[in-house]
Amino acid sequence: MLQFVNPKCIFYGLTMYTTFLAPILGQRFVLAWMPVLLAGVSFSSVSTWTLGGQLIRRWISTPARARALGVVLSLALVYTALDLTGVLS
């Protein structure tokens, strides 16, 4: 039920309809099946995200692994910030 109020899913649907489906507005059959496809893609992505979270939660059951993951994610965040600012170029 929460997917109906999820802003990311709403923006995904609006972007898909306004950008990719504008050329097929006259084809009602295809246009009618797009919400089903959108729901399937959304369900698959949320399920994959949930499965990944469960696997990571099991993997970081020890403090050493949790710290190692924290360090790796922190370094990835710093690298991303530096790359976006253009410092690394």
PDB file with one MODEL, atoms N, CA, C and O in Angstrom:
MODEL        1
ATOM      1  N   MET A   1       0.811  -1.198   0.000  1.00  0.00           N
ATOM      2  CA  MET A   1       0.000   0.000   0.000  1.00  0.00           C
ATOM      3  C   MET A   1       0.856   1.264   0.000  1.00  0.00           C
ATOM      4  O   MET A   1       0.464   2.282  -0.572  1.00  0.00           O
ATOM      5  N   LEU A   2       2.017   1.201   0.637  1.00  0.00           N
ATOM      6  CA  LEU A   2       2.840   2.399   0.718  1.00  0.00           C
ATOM      7  C   LEU A   2       3.423   2.808  -0.628  1.00  0.00           C
ATOM      8  O   LEU A   2       3.869   3.947  -0.771  1.00  0.00           O
ATOM      9  N   GLN A   3       3.434   1.926  -1.612  1.00  0.00           N
ATOM     10  CA  GLN A   3       3.962   2.286  -2.920  1.00  0.00           C
ATOM     11  C   GLN A   3       3.095   3.332  -3.611  1.00  0.00           C
ATOM     12  O   GLN A   3       3.574   4.042  -4.495  1.00  0.00           O
ATOM     13  N   PHE A   4       1.838   3.437  -3.223  1.00  0.00           N
ATOM     14  CA  PHE A   4       0.965   4.429  -3.839  1.00  0.00           C
ATOM     15  C   PHE A   4       1.299   5.844  -3.391  1.00  0.00           C
ATOM     16  O   PHE A   4       0.971   6.804  -4.089  1.00  0.00           O
ATOM     17  N   VAL A   5       1.947   5.989  -2.236  1.00  0.00           N
ATOM     18  CA  VAL A   5       2.324   7.312  -1.753  1.00  0.00           C
ATOM     19  C   VAL A   5       3.830   7.526  -1.797  1.00  0.00           C
ATOM     20  O   VAL A   5       4.328   8.518  -1.265  1.00  0.00           O
ATOM     21  N   ASN A   6       4.558   6.615  -2.420  1.00  0.00           N
ATOM     22  CA  ASN A   6       6.002   6.721  -2.543  1.00  0.00           C
ATOM     23  C   ASN A   6       6.332   7.755  -3.627  1.00  0.00           C
ATOM     24  O   ASN A   6       6.018   7.533  -4.796  1.00  0.00           O
ATOM     25  N   PRO A   7       6.954   8.872  -3.264  1.00  0.00           N
ATOM     26  CA  PRO A   7       7.236   9.909  -4.267  1.00  0.00           C
ATOM     27  C   PRO A   7       8.133   9.436  -5.396  1.00  0.00           C
ATOM     28  O   PRO A   7       7.960   9.862  -6.538  1.00  0.00           O
ATOM     29  N   LYS A   8       9.090   8.563  -5.101  1.00  0.00           N
ATOM     30  CA  LYS A   8       9.975   8.076  -6.164  1.00  0.00           C
ATOM     31  C   LYS A   8       9.187   7.293  -7.202  1.00  0.00           C
ATOM     32  O   LYS A   8       9.424   7.436  -8.401  1.00  0.00           O
ATOM     33  N   CYS A   9       8.261   6.474  -6.753  1.00  0.00           N
ATOM     34  CA  CYS A   9       7.455   5.683  -7.686  1.00  0.00           C
ATOM     35  C   CYS A   9       6.510   6.581  -8.483  1.00  0.00           C
ATOM     36  O   CYS A   9       6.274   6.344  -9.668  1.00  0.00           O
ATOM     37  N   ILE A  10       5.978   7.597  -7.838  1.00  0.00           N
ATOM     38  CA  ILE A  10       5.077   8.521  -8.535  1.00  0.00           C
ATOM     39  C   ILE A  10       5.834   9.292  -9.614  1.00  0.00           C
ATOM     40  O   ILE A  10       5.345   9.421 -10.737  1.00  0.00           O
ATOM     41  N   PHE A  11       7.023   9.807  -9.287  1.00  0.00           N
ATOM     42  CA  PHE A  11       7.825  10.520 -10.284  1.00  0.00           C
ATOM     43  C   PHE A  11       8.292   9.590 -11.400  1.00  0.00           C
ATOM     44  O   PHE A  11       8.380  10.000 -12.558  1.00  0.00           O
ATOM     45  N   TYR A  12       8.593   8.335 -11.050  1.00  0.00           N
ATOM     46  CA  TYR A  12       8.966   7.354 -12.073  1.00  0.00           C
ATOM     47  C   TYR A  12       7.816   7.143 -13.049  1.00  0.00           C
ATOM     48  O   TYR A  12       8.019   7.121 -14.263  1.00  0.00           O
ATOM     49  N   GLY A  13       6.623   6.991 -12.520  1.00  0.00           N
ATOM     50  CA  GLY A  13       5.458   6.794 -13.384  1.00  0.00           C
ATOM     51  C   GLY A  13       5.151   8.007 -14.238  1.00  0.00           C
ATOM     52  O   GLY A  13       4.851   7.874 -15.425  1.00  0.00           O
ATOM     53  N   LEU A  14       5.221   9.188 -13.646  1.00  0.00           N
ATOM     54  CA  LEU A  14       4.966  10.414 -14.414  1.00  0.00           C
ATOM     55  C   LEU A  14       6.007  10.607 -15.509  1.00  0.00           C
ATOM     56  O   LEU A  14       5.670  10.990 -16.629  1.00  0.00           O
ATOM     57  N   THR A  15       7.260  10.345 -15.191  1.00  0.00           N
ATOM     58  CA  THR A  15       8.324  10.482 -16.190  1.00  0.00           C
ATOM     59  C   THR A  15       8.139   9.474 -17.309  1.00  0.00           C
ATOM     60  O   THR A  15       8.308   9.804 -18.483  1.00  0.00           O
ATOM     61  N   MET A  16       7.794   8.250 -16.950  1.00  0.00           N
ATOM     62  CA  MET A  16       7.605   7.229 -17.970  1.00  0.00           C
ATOM     63  C   MET A  16       6.443   7.598 -18.901  1.00  0.00           C
ATOM     64  O   MET A  16       6.556   7.486 -20.122  1.00  0.00           O
ATOM     65  N   TYR A  17       5.346   8.030 -18.320  1.00  0.00           N
ATOM     66  CA  TYR A  17       4.188   8.358 -19.151  1.00  0.00           C
ATOM     67  C   TYR A  17       4.431   9.584 -20.016  1.00  0.00           C
ATOM     68  O   TYR A  17       4.059   9.584 -21.189  1.00  0.00           O
ATOM     69  N   THR A  18       5.042  10.625 -19.472  1.00  0.00           N
ATOM     70  CA  THR A  18       5.199  11.847 -20.260  1.00  0.00           C
ATOM     71  C   THR A  18       6.325  11.758 -21.276  1.00  0.00           C
ATOM     72  O   THR A  18       6.254  12.400 -22.324  1.00  0.00           O
ATOM     73  N   THR A  19       7.350  10.987 -20.998  1.00  0.00           N
ATOM     74  CA  THR A  19       8.501  10.931 -21.895  1.00  0.00           C
ATOM     75  C   THR A  19       8.407   9.803 -22.913  1.00  0.00           C
ATOM     76  O   THR A  19       8.552  10.027 -24.115  1.00  0.00           O
ATOM     77  N   PHE A  20       8.168   8.608 -22.434  1.00  0.00           N
ATOM     78  CA  PHE A  20       8.270   7.447 -23.312  1.00  0.00           C
ATOM     79  C   PHE A  20       6.954   7.037 -23.954  1.00  0.00           C
ATOM     80  O   PHE A  20       6.956   6.381 -24.996  1.00  0.00           O
ATOM     81  N   LEU A  21       5.844   7.406 -23.358  1.00  0.00           N
ATOM     82  CA  LEU A  21       4.567   6.930 -23.884  1.00  0.00           C
ATOM     83  C   LEU A  21       3.813   7.960 -24.714  1.00  0.00           C
ATOM     84  O   LEU A  21       2.728   7.668 -25.217  1.00  0.00           O
ATOM     85  N   ALA A  22       4.362   9.147 -24.864  1.00  0.00           N
ATOM     86  CA  ALA A  22       3.694  10.175 -25.669  1.00  0.00           C
ATOM     87  C   ALA A  22       3.470   9.732 -27.116  1.00  0.00           C
ATOM     88  O   ALA A  22       2.413  10.037 -27.668  1.00  0.00           O
ATOM     89  N   PRO A  23       4.409   9.026 -27.761  1.00  0.00           N
ATOM     90  CA  PRO A  23       4.178   8.629 -29.155  1.00  0.00           C
ATOM     91  C   PRO A  23       3.076   7.584 -29.340  1.00  0.00           C
ATOM     92  O   PRO A  23       2.569   7.435 -30.452  1.00  0.00           O
ATOM     93  N   ILE A  24       2.693   6.865 -28.299  1.00  0.00           N
ATOM     94  CA  ILE A  24       1.704   5.800 -28.476  1.00  0.00           C
ATOM     95  C   ILE A  24       0.371   6.139 -27.826  1.00  0.00           C
ATOM     96  O   ILE A  24      -0.371   5.236 -27.439  1.00  0.00           O
ATOM     97  N   LEU A  25       0.058   7.406 -27.699  1.00  0.00           N
ATOM     98  CA  LEU A  25      -1.200   7.792 -27.059  1.00  0.00           C
ATOM     99  C   LEU A  25      -2.420   7.281 -27.806  1.00  0.00           C
ATOM    100  O   LEU A  25      -3.471   7.088 -27.196  1.00  0.00           O
ATOM    101  N   GLY A  26      -2.309   7.057 -29.101  1.00  0.00           N
ATOM    102  CA  GLY A  26      -3.444   6.572 -29.870  1.00  0.00           C
ATOM    103  C   GLY A  26      -3.684   5.080 -29.728  1.00  0.00           C
ATOM    104  O   GLY A  26      -4.748   4.593 -30.108  1.00  0.00           O
ATOM    105  N   GLN A  27      -2.738   4.355 -29.200  1.00  0.00           N
ATOM    106  CA  GLN A  27      -2.858   2.903 -29.050  1.00  0.00           C
ATOM    107  C   GLN A  27      -3.364   2.589 -27.643  1.00  0.00           C
ATOM    108  O   GLN A  27      -2.574   2.438 -26.711  1.00  0.00           O
ATOM    109  N   ARG A  28      -4.654   2.494 -27.501  1.00  0.00           N
ATOM    110  CA  ARG A  28      -5.265   2.332 -26.179  1.00  0.00           C
ATOM    111  C   ARG A  28      -4.907   1.008 -25.514  1.00  0.00           C
ATOM    112  O   ARG A  28      -4.757   0.960 -24.293  1.00  0.00           O
ATOM    113  N   PHE A  29      -4.767  -0.058 -26.279  1.00  0.00           N
ATOM    114  CA  PHE A  29      -4.450  -1.363 -25.689  1.00  0.00           C
ATOM    115  C   PHE A  29      -3.075  -1.335 -25.030  1.00  0.00           C
ATOM    116  O   PHE A  29      -2.911  -1.806 -23.905  1.00  0.00           O
ATOM    117  N   VAL A  30      -2.090  -0.783 -25.732  1.00  0.00           N
ATOM    118  CA  VAL A  30      -0.739  -0.693 -25.176  1.00  0.00           C
ATOM    119  C   VAL A  30      -0.717   0.243 -23.984  1.00  0.00           C
ATOM    120  O   VAL A  30      -0.075  -0.041 -22.972  1.00  0.00           O
ATOM    121  N   LEU A  31      -1.407   1.338 -24.102  1.00  0.00           N
ATOM    122  CA  LEU A  31      -1.455   2.318 -23.033  1.00  0.00           C
ATOM    123  C   LEU A  31      -2.136   1.757 -21.780  1.00  0.00           C
ATOM    124  O   LEU A  31      -1.791   2.142 -20.663  1.00  0.00           O
ATOM    125  N   ALA A  32      -3.088   0.863 -21.958  1.00  0.00           N
ATOM    126  CA  ALA A  32      -3.782   0.267 -20.820  1.00  0.00           C
ATOM    127  C   ALA A  32      -2.897  -0.723 -20.068  1.00  0.00           C
ATOM    128  O   ALA A  32      -3.072  -0.914 -18.864  1.00  0.00           O
ATOM    129  N   TRP A  33      -1.952  -1.355 -20.759  1.00  0.00           N
ATOM    130  CA  TRP A  33      -1.077  -2.327 -20.104  1.00  0.00           C
ATOM    131  C   TRP A  33       0.148  -1.694 -19.449  1.00  0.00           C
ATOM    132  O   TRP A  33       0.862  -2.371 -18.709  1.00  0.00           O
ATOM    133  N   MET A  34       0.400  -0.445 -19.698  1.00  0.00           N
ATOM    134  CA  MET A  34       1.563   0.215 -19.103  1.00  0.00           C
ATOM    135  C   MET A  34       1.504   0.312 -17.577  1.00  0.00           C
ATOM    136  O   MET A  34       2.542   0.144 -16.936  1.00  0.00           O
ATOM    137  N   PRO A  35       0.346   0.573 -16.962  1.00  0.00           N
ATOM    138  CA  PRO A  35       0.326   0.554 -15.489  1.00  0.00           C
ATOM    139  C   PRO A  35       0.670  -0.811 -14.908  1.00  0.00           C
ATOM    140  O   PRO A  35       1.278  -0.897 -13.841  1.00  0.00           O
ATOM    141  N   VAL A  36       0.286  -1.876 -15.604  1.00  0.00           N
ATOM    142  CA  VAL A  36       0.634  -3.217 -15.147  1.00  0.00           C
ATOM    143  C   VAL A  36       2.141  -3.420 -15.231  1.00  0.00           C
ATOM    144  O   VAL A  36       2.750  -3.978 -14.318  1.00  0.00           O
ATOM    145  N   LEU A  37       2.732  -2.971 -16.316  1.00  0.00           N
ATOM    146  CA  LEU A  37       4.183  -3.068 -16.467  1.00  0.00           C
ATOM    147  C   LEU A  37       4.895  -2.215 -15.416  1.00  0.00           C
ATOM    148  O   LEU A  37       5.882  -2.654 -14.826  1.00  0.00           O
ATOM    149  N   LEU A  38       4.404  -1.019 -15.184  1.00  0.00           N
ATOM    150  CA  LEU A  38       4.976  -0.141 -14.165  1.00  0.00           C
ATOM    151  C   LEU A  38       4.904  -0.789 -12.785  1.00  0.00           C
ATOM    152  O   LEU A  38       5.872  -0.739 -12.026  1.00  0.00           O
ATOM    153  N   ALA A  39       3.783  -1.388 -12.461  1.00  0.00           N
ATOM    154  CA  ALA A  39       3.641  -2.064 -11.164  1.00  0.00           C
ATOM    155  C   ALA A  39       4.592  -3.243 -11.049  1.00  0.00           C
ATOM    156  O   ALA A  39       5.164  -3.478  -9.984  1.00  0.00           O
ATOM    157  N   GLY A  40       4.770  -3.992 -12.143  1.00  0.00           N
ATOM    158  CA  GLY A  40       5.697  -5.121 -12.122  1.00  0.00           C
ATOM    159  C   GLY A  40       7.140  -4.694 -11.933  1.00  0.00           C
ATOM    160  O   GLY A  40       7.883  -5.304 -11.164  1.00  0.00           O
ATOM    161  N   VAL A  41       7.526  -3.652 -12.632  1.00  0.00           N
ATOM    162  CA  VAL A  41       8.898  -3.141 -12.500  1.00  0.00           C
ATOM    163  C   VAL A  41       9.119  -2.592 -11.096  1.00  0.00           C
ATOM    164  O   VAL A  41      10.165  -2.836 -10.495  1.00  0.00           O
ATOM    165  N   SER A  42       8.156  -1.863 -10.574  1.00  0.00           N
ATOM    166  CA  SER A  42       8.275  -1.303  -9.226  1.00  0.00           C
ATOM    167  C   SER A  42       8.361  -2.418  -8.180  1.00  0.00           C
ATOM    168  O   SER A  42       9.189  -2.353  -7.271  1.00  0.00           O
ATOM    169  N   PHE A  43       7.514  -3.435  -8.305  1.00  0.00           N
ATOM    170  CA  PHE A  43       7.551  -4.551  -7.363  1.00  0.00           C
ATOM    171  C   PHE A  43       8.882  -5.278  -7.431  1.00  0.00           C
ATOM    172  O   PHE A  43       9.440  -5.646  -6.398  1.00  0.00           O
ATOM    173  N   SER A  44       9.398  -5.489  -8.640  1.00  0.00           N
ATOM    174  CA  SER A  44      10.683  -6.175  -8.791  1.00  0.00           C
ATOM    175  C   SER A  44      11.822  -5.375  -8.176  1.00  0.00           C
ATOM    176  O   SER A  44      12.696  -5.942  -7.520  1.00  0.00           O
ATOM    177  N   SER A  45      11.820  -4.069  -8.380  1.00  0.00           N
ATOM    178  CA  SER A  45      12.910  -3.261  -7.835  1.00  0.00           C
ATOM    179  C   SER A  45      12.843  -3.186  -6.314  1.00  0.00           C
ATOM    180  O   SER A  45      13.879  -3.238  -5.651  1.00  0.00           O
ATOM    181  N   VAL A  46      11.653  -3.065  -5.755  1.00  0.00           N
ATOM    182  CA  VAL A  46      11.527  -3.034  -4.295  1.00  0.00           C
ATOM    183  C   VAL A  46      11.903  -4.389  -3.699  1.00  0.00           C
ATOM    184  O   VAL A  46      12.542  -4.446  -2.648  1.00  0.00           O
ATOM    185  N   SER A  47      11.514  -5.474  -4.358  1.00  0.00           N
ATOM    186  CA  SER A  47      11.862  -6.806  -3.867  1.00  0.00           C
ATOM    187  C   SER A  47      13.368  -7.036  -3.915  1.00  0.00           C
ATOM    188  O   SER A  47      13.935  -7.615  -2.988  1.00  0.00           O
ATOM    189  N   THR A  48      14.018  -6.591  -4.980  1.00  0.00           N
ATOM    190  CA  THR A  48      15.470  -6.730  -5.087  1.00  0.00           C
ATOM    191  C   THR A  48      16.170  -5.910  -4.007  1.00  0.00           C
ATOM    192  O   THR A  48      17.126  -6.385  -3.393  1.00  0.00           O
ATOM    193  N   TRP A  49      15.708  -4.699  -3.772  1.00  0.00           N
ATOM    194  CA  TRP A  49      16.274  -3.837  -2.734  1.00  0.00           C
ATOM    195  C   TRP A  49      16.114  -4.485  -1.352  1.00  0.00           C
ATOM    196  O   TRP A  49      17.030  -4.436  -0.531  1.00  0.00           O
ATOM    197  N   THR A  50      14.945  -5.092  -1.100  1.00  0.00           N
ATOM    198  CA  THR A  50      14.688  -5.753   0.176  1.00  0.00           C
ATOM    199  C   THR A  50      15.586  -6.969   0.353  1.00  0.00           C
ATOM    200  O   THR A  50      16.140  -7.182   1.432  1.00  0.00           O
ATOM    201  N   LEU A  51      15.731  -7.753  -0.684  1.00  0.00           N
ATOM    202  CA  LEU A  51      16.603  -8.931  -0.614  1.00  0.00           C
ATOM    203  C   LEU A  51      18.048  -8.518  -0.365  1.00  0.00           C
ATOM    204  O   LEU A  51      18.738  -9.135   0.446  1.00  0.00           O
ATOM    205  N   GLY A  52      18.508  -7.482  -1.054  1.00  0.00           N
ATOM    206  CA  GLY A  52      19.869  -6.991  -0.830  1.00  0.00           C
ATOM    207  C   GLY A  52      20.066  -6.511   0.594  1.00  0.00           C
ATOM    208  O   GLY A  52      21.116  -6.755   1.189  1.00  0.00           O
ATOM    209  N   GLY A  53      19.075  -5.832   1.148  1.00  0.00           N
ATOM    210  CA  GLY A  53      19.153  -5.375   2.537  1.00  0.00           C
ATOM    211  C   GLY A  53      19.220  -6.530   3.520  1.00  0.00           C
ATOM    212  O   GLY A  53      19.953  -6.471   4.507  1.00  0.00           O
ATOM    213  N   GLN A  54      18.462  -7.573   3.254  1.00  0.00           N
ATOM    214  CA  GLN A  54      18.505  -8.752   4.123  1.00  0.00           C
ATOM    215  C   GLN A  54      19.866  -9.439   4.061  1.00  0.00           C
ATOM    216  O   GLN A  54      20.386  -9.882   5.085  1.00  0.00           O
ATOM    217  N   LEU A  55      20.442  -9.527   2.868  1.00  0.00           N
ATOM    218  CA  LEU A  55      21.759 -10.154   2.735  1.00  0.00           C
ATOM    219  C   LEU A  55      22.842  -9.340   3.435  1.00  0.00           C
ATOM    220  O   LEU A  55      23.723  -9.897   4.090  1.00  0.00           O
ATOM    221  N   ILE A  56      22.769  -8.020   3.293  1.00  0.00           N
ATOM    222  CA  ILE A  56      23.751  -7.170   3.959  1.00  0.00           C
ATOM    223  C   ILE A  56      23.587  -7.252   5.477  1.00  0.00           C
ATOM    224  O   ILE A  56      24.579  -7.278   6.207  1.00  0.00           O
ATOM    225  N   ARG A  57      22.347  -7.293   5.953  1.00  0.00           N
ATOM    226  CA  ARG A  57      22.110  -7.377   7.396  1.00  0.00           C
ATOM    227  C   ARG A  57      22.687  -8.667   7.971  1.00  0.00           C
ATOM    228  O   ARG A  57      23.249  -8.657   9.066  1.00  0.00           O
ATOM    229  N   ARG A  58      22.558  -9.765   7.254  1.00  0.00           N
ATOM    230  CA  ARG A  58      23.137 -11.025   7.722  1.00  0.00           C
ATOM    231  C   ARG A  58      24.663 -10.979   7.682  1.00  0.00           C
ATOM    232  O   ARG A  58      25.331 -11.535   8.554  1.00  0.00           O
ATOM    233  N   TRP A  59      25.206 -10.317   6.669  1.00  0.00           N
ATOM    234  CA  TRP A  59      26.655 -10.275   6.518  1.00  0.00           C
ATOM    235  C   TRP A  59      27.306  -9.419   7.598  1.00  0.00           C
ATOM    236  O   TRP A  59      28.402  -9.747   8.052  1.00  0.00           O
ATOM    237  N   ILE A  60      26.670  -8.340   8.021  1.00  0.00           N
ATOM    238  CA  ILE A  60      27.284  -7.453   9.015  1.00  0.00           C
ATOM    239  C   ILE A  60      26.890  -7.830  10.440  1.00  0.00           C
ATOM    240  O   ILE A  60      26.759  -6.962  11.303  1.00  0.00           O
ATOM    241  N   SER A  61      26.706  -9.100  10.681  1.00  0.00           N
ATOM    242  CA  SER A  61      26.307  -9.546  12.017  1.00  0.00           C
ATOM    243  C   SER A  61      27.428  -9.376  13.038  1.00  0.00           C
ATOM    244  O   SER A  61      27.159  -9.331  14.238  1.00  0.00           O
ATOM    245  N   THR A  62      28.664  -9.280  12.593  1.00  0.00           N
ATOM    246  CA  THR A  62      29.777  -9.063  13.521  1.00  0.00           C
ATOM    247  C   THR A  62      30.211  -7.602  13.457  1.00  0.00           C
ATOM    248  O   THR A  62      30.099  -6.968  12.408  1.00  0.00           O
ATOM    249  N   PRO A  63      30.706  -7.065  14.570  1.00  0.00           N
ATOM    250  CA  PRO A  63      31.135  -5.660  14.576  1.00  0.00           C
ATOM    251  C   PRO A  63      32.263  -5.359  13.593  1.00  0.00           C
ATOM    252  O   PRO A  63      32.310  -4.261  13.038  1.00  0.00           O
ATOM    253  N   ALA A  64      33.162  -6.297  13.366  1.00  0.00           N
ATOM    254  CA  ALA A  64      34.268  -6.059  12.434  1.00  0.00           C
ATOM    255  C   ALA A  64      33.758  -5.894  11.006  1.00  0.00           C
ATOM    256  O   ALA A  64      34.220  -5.018  10.275  1.00  0.00           O
ATOM    257  N   ARG A  65      32.826  -6.718  10.617  1.00  0.00           N
ATOM    258  CA  ARG A  65      32.247  -6.607   9.272  1.00  0.00           C
ATOM    259  C   ARG A  65      31.435  -5.331   9.130  1.00  0.00           C
ATOM    260  O   ARG A  65      31.461  -4.685   8.082  1.00  0.00           O
ATOM    261  N   ALA A  66      30.715  -4.969  10.180  1.00  0.00           N
ATOM    262  CA  ALA A  66      29.928  -3.730  10.138  1.00  0.00           C
ATOM    263  C   ALA A  66      30.852  -2.520   9.993  1.00  0.00           C
ATOM    264  O   ALA A  66      30.554  -1.597   9.234  1.00  0.00           O
ATOM    265  N   ARG A  67      31.952  -2.524  10.706  1.00  0.00           N
ATOM    266  CA  ARG A  67      32.915  -1.422  10.604  1.00  0.00           C
ATOM    267  C   ARG A  67      33.543  -1.389   9.210  1.00  0.00           C
ATOM    268  O   ARG A  67      33.696  -0.316   8.628  1.00  0.00           O
ATOM    269  N   ALA A  68      33.907  -2.559   8.670  1.00  0.00           N
ATOM    270  CA  ALA A  68      34.503  -2.618   7.336  1.00  0.00           C
ATOM    271  C   ALA A  68      33.528  -2.087   6.281  1.00  0.00           C
ATOM    272  O   ALA A  68      33.926  -1.340   5.387  1.00  0.00           O
ATOM    273  N   LEU A  69      32.265  -2.467   6.384  1.00  0.00           N
ATOM    274  CA  LEU A  69      31.266  -1.967   5.441  1.00  0.00           C
ATOM    275  C   LEU A  69      31.088  -0.459   5.588  1.00  0.00           C
ATOM    276  O   LEU A  69      30.951   0.250   4.592  1.00  0.00           O
ATOM    277  N   GLY A  70      31.090   0.030   6.819  1.00  0.00           N
ATOM    278  CA  GLY A  70      30.975   1.461   7.059  1.00  0.00           C
ATOM    279  C   GLY A  70      32.130   2.236   6.442  1.00  0.00           C
ATOM    280  O   GLY A  70      31.929   3.305   5.866  1.00  0.00           O
ATOM    281  N   VAL A  71      33.343   1.695   6.564  1.00  0.00           N
ATOM    282  CA  VAL A  71      34.515   2.351   5.984  1.00  0.00           C
ATOM    283  C   VAL A  71      34.422   2.365   4.461  1.00  0.00           C
ATOM    284  O   VAL A  71      34.688   3.389   3.831  1.00  0.00           O
ATOM    285  N   VAL A  72      34.047   1.240   3.872  1.00  0.00           N
ATOM    286  CA  VAL A  72      33.938   1.156   2.410  1.00  0.00           C
ATOM    287  C   VAL A  72      32.869   2.119   1.895  1.00  0.00           C
ATOM    288  O   VAL A  72      33.092   2.817   0.906  1.00  0.00           O
ATOM    289  N   LEU A  73      31.723   2.162   2.548  1.00  0.00           N
ATOM    290  CA  LEU A  73      30.659   3.062   2.104  1.00  0.00           C
ATOM    291  C   LEU A  73      31.038   4.526   2.312  1.00  0.00           C
ATOM    292  O   LEU A  73      30.683   5.381   1.501  1.00  0.00           O
ATOM    293  N   SER A  74      31.756   4.816   3.393  1.00  0.00           N
ATOM    294  CA  SER A  74      32.213   6.193   3.628  1.00  0.00           C
ATOM    295  C   SER A  74      33.198   6.635   2.560  1.00  0.00           C
ATOM    296  O   SER A  74      33.118   7.756   2.058  1.00  0.00           O
ATOM    297  N   LEU A  75      34.124   5.755   2.215  1.00  0.00           N
ATOM    298  CA  LEU A  75      35.088   6.088   1.164  1.00  0.00           C
ATOM    299  C   LEU A  75      34.403   6.268  -0.188  1.00  0.00           C
ATOM    300  O   LEU A  75      34.780   7.138  -0.973  1.00  0.00           O
ATOM    301  N   ALA A  76      33.403   5.444  -0.451  1.00  0.00           N
ATOM    302  CA  ALA A  76      32.656   5.583  -1.701  1.00  0.00           C
ATOM    303  C   ALA A  76      31.910   6.914  -1.741  1.00  0.00           C
ATOM    304  O   ALA A  76      31.825   7.546  -2.794  1.00  0.00           O
ATOM    305  N   LEU A  77      31.372   7.343  -0.602  1.00  0.00           N
ATOM    306  CA  LEU A  77      30.675   8.623  -0.530  1.00  0.00           C
ATOM    307  C   LEU A  77      31.639   9.792  -0.731  1.00  0.00           C
ATOM    308  O   LEU A  77      31.316  10.752  -1.430  1.00  0.00           O
ATOM    309  N   VAL A  78      32.803   9.714  -0.128  1.00  0.00           N
ATOM    310  CA  VAL A  78      33.806  10.771  -0.300  1.00  0.00           C
ATOM    311  C   VAL A  78      34.268  10.822  -1.754  1.00  0.00           C
ATOM    312  O   VAL A  78      34.390  11.905  -2.328  1.00  0.00           O
ATOM    313  N   TYR A  79      34.523   9.670  -2.349  1.00  0.00           N
ATOM    314  CA  TYR A  79      34.933   9.628  -3.756  1.00  0.00           C
ATOM    315  C   TYR A  79      33.859  10.240  -4.651  1.00  0.00           C
ATOM    316  O   TYR A  79      34.174  11.006  -5.561  1.00  0.00           O
ATOM    317  N   THR A  80      32.598   9.908  -4.399  1.00  0.00           N
ATOM    318  CA  THR A  80      31.506  10.445  -5.201  1.00  0.00           C
ATOM    319  C   THR A  80      31.437  11.965  -5.073  1.00  0.00           C
ATOM    320  O   THR A  80      31.267  12.672  -6.066  1.00  0.00           O
ATOM    321  N   ALA A  81      31.568  12.459  -3.843  1.00  0.00           N
ATOM    322  CA  ALA A  81      31.517  13.911  -3.628  1.00  0.00           C
ATOM    323  C   ALA A  81      32.681  14.602  -4.346  1.00  0.00           C
ATOM    324  O   ALA A  81      32.490  15.646  -4.970  1.00  0.00           O
ATOM    325  N   LEU A  82      33.870  14.034  -4.263  1.00  0.00           N
ATOM    326  CA  LEU A  82      35.021  14.628  -4.931  1.00  0.00           C
ATOM    327  C   LEU A  82      34.879  14.579  -6.442  1.00  0.00           C
ATOM    328  O   LEU A  82      35.261  15.519  -7.139  1.00  0.00           O
ATOM    329  N   ASP A  83      34.333  13.493  -6.942  1.00  0.00           N
ATOM    330  CA  ASP A  83      34.146  13.361  -8.381  1.00  0.00           C
ATOM    331  C   ASP A  83      33.101  14.348  -8.898  1.00  0.00           C
ATOM    332  O   ASP A  83      33.266  14.924  -9.973  1.00  0.00           O
ATOM    333  N   LEU A  84      32.038  14.541  -8.140  1.00  0.00           N
ATOM    334  CA  LEU A  84      30.989  15.479  -8.561  1.00  0.00           C
ATOM    335  C   LEU A  84      31.472  16.927  -8.531  1.00  0.00           C
ATOM    336  O   LEU A  84      31.019  17.742  -9.335  1.00  0.00           O
ATOM    337  N   THR A  85      32.372  17.253  -7.628  1.00  0.00           N
ATOM    338  CA  THR A  85      32.870  18.627  -7.558  1.00  0.00           C
ATOM    339  C   THR A  85      33.936  18.898  -8.617  1.00  0.00           C
ATOM    340  O   THR A  85      34.259  20.059  -8.870  1.00  0.00           O
ATOM    341  N   GLY A  86      34.481  17.875  -9.232  1.00  0.00           N
ATOM    342  CA  GLY A  86      35.495  18.060 -10.261  1.00  0.00           C
ATOM    343  C   GLY A  86      36.911  18.083  -9.733  1.00  0.00           C
ATOM    344  O   GLY A  86      37.836  18.383 -10.488  1.00  0.00           O
ATOM    345  N   VAL A  87      37.110  17.781  -8.483  1.00  0.00           N
ATOM    346  CA  VAL A  87      38.439  17.790  -7.882  1.00  0.00           C
ATOM    347  C   VAL A  87      39.315  16.706  -8.496  1.00  0.00           C
ATOM    348  O   VAL A  87      40.518  16.907  -8.663  1.00  0.00           O
ATOM    349  N   LEU A  88      38.736  15.575  -8.829  1.00  0.00           N
ATOM    350  CA  LEU A  88      39.515  14.445  -9.348  1.00  0.00           C
ATOM    351  C   LEU A  88      39.819  14.543 -10.830  1.00  0.00           C
ATOM    352  O   LEU A  88      40.583  13.725 -11.344  1.00  0.00           O
ATOM    353  N   SER A  89      39.260  15.500 -11.532  1.00  0.00           N
ATOM    354  CA  SER A  89      39.465  15.610 -12.979  1.00  0.00           C
ATOM    355  C   SER A  89      40.757  16.307 -13.317  1.00  0.00           C
ATOM    356  O   SER A  89      41.076  16.479 -14.494  1.00  0.00           O
TER     357      SER A  89
ENDMDL
END
